[in-house]
Amino acid sequence: DYDTEEAIKSYKLKLIPIPTKILHKEIFKIFTRCEKPSKVFDSWRRTDMLTEIFPELHYCINIDQSQKKDRLDLYQHIMYALDSVPLSQKNHLLIRLAALFHDIGKPQTETVINGERHFYNHENVGKLMAIRIMSRWGFDKELKDQVGLLVEQHLFNLTASSSPISIRRFITRVGPDNVHNLLDLTNLSISQN
């Protein structure tokens, strides 16, 4: 509510030095208890806490995604993807984290060529950023590696007409245990385009 957000703004300097254990606990709650995690990030945005806790997401605000049909800016696109993962989904923590980070590398890779915006290599930059941010937030190595892999591979291109060899190479590259997780993540992006 408005009074709470104003109080957060007033006491921001006292709130910022959050110990990693407490930050991890609170962020874990966002991903495992909130139906709409975007509400928390939007609140952090309104109170200027986003620049302190997650500046990388703040850089996504107002980044044009002109190639997307829904015309959301990058921040809105990421929030939409994040909110699209229901709590009832078995792997919701992993997929929500991957949804949050899948395009986080775009501001660092943005280029404009002949008036068209491109984000070359954002998936690799995003993987490195995701792992670094999750380390800052106190997540374990196994989860960081899984999220990093999903972010790195989220642009894979397989279709019903892909050859069996292409499909086997894809499974070998991502690992059989990650195929369904990657498909879950990719379905979020497809539903937006």
C-alpha positions in Angstrom: 0.0 0.0 0.0 1.0 3.6 -0.4 2.0 4.3 3.3 4.2 1.2 3.4 5.9 2.2 0.1 6.5 5.7 1.4 8.0 4.3 4.6 10.3 2.1 2.6 11.5 5.1 0.6 12.1 7.1 3.8 14.1 4.2 5.5 15.8 3.0 2.4 19.3 3.6 3.6 18.7 1.5 6.7 17.1 -1.3 4.7 19.8 -1.6 2.0 22.6 -3.5 3.8 20.7 -6.7 3.8 22.7 -9.8 4.8 22.8 -12.5 2.1 21.0 -15.1 4.3 18.0 -12.8 4.9 18.0 -11.6 1.2 18.0 -15.3 0.1 15.2 -16.2 2.4 13.0 -13.3 1.2 13.7 -13.8 -2.5 13.0 -17.5 -2.1 9.6 -16.6 -0.6 8.9 -14.4 -3.6 9.4 -17.3 -6.0 7.8 -20.0 -3.9 4.8 -18.2 -2.3 3.7 -15.3 -4.5 1.1 -15.9 -7.2 2.3 -12.8 -9.0 6.0 -12.1 -8.2 5.9 -9.1 -10.4 4.0 -7.2 -7.7 7.0 -7.4 -5.5 9.4 -6.2 -8.2 6.9 -3.4 -9.1 6.8 -2.4 -5.5 10.7 -2.4 -5.4 10.6 -0.3 -8.5 8.2 2.3 -7.1 10.3 2.6 -3.9 13.7 2.7 -5.6 14.7 -0.5 -3.9 15.0 -2.2 -7.3 18.2 -0.2 -8.0 19.7 -1.5 -4.8 18.6 -5.1 -4.7 18.5 -5.9 -8.4 19.9 -3.1 -10.5 20.3 -5.4 -13.5 16.5 -5.6 -13.8 16.2 -1.8 -13.4 18.3 -1.5 -16.6 15.5 -3.4 -18.5 13.0 -0.6 -17.9 12.1 1.2 -21.1 14.2 -1.1 -23.3 12.2 -1.3 -26.5 11.2 -4.8 -27.7 9.9 -3.6 -31.0 10.1 -7.1 -32.5 7.6 -8.4 -29.9 3.9 -8.2 -31.0 2.7 -7.3 -27.5 4.8 -4.1 -27.4 5.9 -4.5 -23.8 9.2 -3.0 -22.8 11.9 -5.5 -21.7 11.0 -5.1 -18.0 7.3 -5.7 -18.6 8.1 -8.7 -20.9 10.2 -10.3 -18.1 7.5 -9.7 -15.5 4.9 -11.2 -17.8 7.1 -14.3 -18.3 7.7 -14.6 -14.5 4.0 -14.3 -13.7 3.1 -16.9 -16.3 4.7 -19.7 -14.2 2.0 -21.0 -11.8 2.9 -22.0 -8.2 1.2 -25.3 -8.9 3.9 -26.2 -11.5 6.2 -28.8 -10.1 9.4 -27.0 -11.2 8.1 -23.5 -10.5 11.2 -22.2 -8.6 13.6 -23.2 -11.4 11.4 -21.9 -14.2 10.5 -18.7 -12.4 14.2 -17.9 -11.9 15.0 -18.8 -15.5 12.1 -16.6 -16.7 13.4 -13.7 -14.6 16.9 -14.0 -16.1 16.2 -15.3 -19.6 16.6 -11.8 -21.2 18.6 -10.0 -18.4 21.6 -9.8 -20.8 19.7 -7.7 -23.4 20.6 -4.2 -22.0 24.3 -5.1 -22.1 24.1 -6.4 -25.7 21.8 -3.9 -27.3 22.8 -2.6 -30.7 20.8 -0.7 -33.4 21.7 -1.5 -37.0 19.8 0.2 -39.8 17.2 1.4 -37.3 16.5 -2.2 -36.0 17.3 -3.2 -32.4 19.3 -6.4 -31.8 20.5 -8.2 -28.8 23.2 -10.5 -30.1 24.7 -13.0 -27.6 22.3 -11.9 -24.9 21.7 -15.5 -23.9 25.4 -16.0 -23.0 25.8 -12.7 -21.2 22.5 -13.5 -19.4 23.8 -16.8 -18.2 26.8 -15.2 -16.6 24.7 -12.4 -15.1 22.2 -14.9 -13.7 24.9 -17.0 -12.0 26.5 -13.9 -10.5 23.2 -12.4 -9.3 22.1 -15.7 -7.8 25.4 -16.0 -6.0 24.8 -12.5 -4.6 21.4 -13.7 -3.4 22.8 -16.8 -1.8 21.5 -19.6 -4.1 23.3 -22.9 -4.2 25.6 -24.0 -7.1 23.3 -26.7 -8.5 20.3 -24.3 -8.9 22.6 -21.5 -10.3 24.0 -24.0 -12.9 20.5 -25.2 -13.9 19.2 -21.7 -14.3 22.3 -20.7 -16.2 21.8 -23.5 -18.6 18.2 -22.7 -19.3 19.1 -19.0 -19.8 21.9 -19.9 -22.2 19.8 -22.4 -24.2 16.4 -20.6 -24.2 16.7 -19.6 -27.9 17.1 -23.2 -29.2 15.4 -23.8 -32.5 13.8 -27.2 -32.9 10.6 -27.8 -34.9 8.5 -30.8 -35.8 10.5 -31.1 -39.0 13.9 -31.1 -37.2 16.0 -34.2 -38.1 16.5 -36.9 -35.5 20.2 -36.1 -35.5 19.4 -32.4 -34.6 17.1 -33.6 -31.8 19.8 -35.9 -30.4 22.4 -33.2 -30.5 20.0 -30.9 -28.7 19.4 -33.5 -26.0 23.1 -34.1 -25.6 23.8 -30.4 -25.4 21.2 -29.6 -22.7 21.1 -33.0 -21.0 18.1 -35.3 -20.9 17.1 -34.0 -17.4 16.8 -30.4 -18.7 14.7 -30.9 -21.8 11.3 -30.6 -20.1 12.5 -27.6 -18.1 13.7 -25.8 -21.2 10.4 -26.6 -23.0 8.5 -25.2 -20.0 10.6 -22.0 -20.2 10.3 -21.6 -23.9 6.5 -22.1 -23.8 6.4 -18.9 -21.7 8.1 -16.9 -24.4 6.1 -18.4 -27.2 2.9 -17.5 -25.6 3.9 -13.8 -25.7 4.9 -13.7 -29.4 
